[in-house]
Amino acid sequence: MSKTQPLITATATPVAPPTAPVTIAPAAPQPVLNVIPVPLCWGLVVVSAAILIIEIWNYIS
């Protein structure tokens, strides 16, 4: 085994990996969800829940 060459040779100076430049993204525009009023969202939830209950009631009977 002493006659074989090593597979990896160690370098004298450590090699630092390259670093990518860091850029900061611009401010994002306001999402559409913040524009919709909250009572409208709750109203849609109530209406959809009522429709679901009616559909289940019709399926059972």
N, C-alpha and C positions, 0 to 999 in steps of 0.2 A: 504494500500500500504506500510505502514511502516514495516509490518511483512515479506515482500518478500526480497529475497537476490538480490543484484545487479548482472547483467549478466556479466559485465566485472569488474574485480578488477584491480585497478591501482597499478603498482609496484612502489617501492620507488626509485629504480635506473632505469634510462632510458636504454633501450637495443638498442645498435647500430647495424644496419644491417651488415652482413658480406660483406667485399669488396673483389672483385676478383683481382688477380694480373694482372698488366698491362704489356704486352709484346709488343715490337716494331717489326713489320714485316720486314723481310730482303728486300733489294732493289729489285724491280721487274725488269725483263729483258726488253730490249727495244722492244716496240710493233712492229709488222710486218708492220703496216701502215707507220711508219717512214722510212722504207727501200724502199718502192715503190716511184719512182720519181713522182713529181707533174705533169710534162707535160704529162706523161702517163695517169694519172687519168683524166686530162682535155680532153685528146684525146678520152678516153672511154666515157666521158660525151657527147662530140660532136657527136661521132658515134651513140650512143644510141638515142640522140635527133633526128638525121637525120633519123634513122630507124623508130622512132615513127612518124615523120612527113610523111614519105613515106607510112606507114601503114594507117594513117588517110586519106591521099590523096586517096589511093586505096579504102578505105571504102566508101568515099563520092562519088567518080566517078563510 
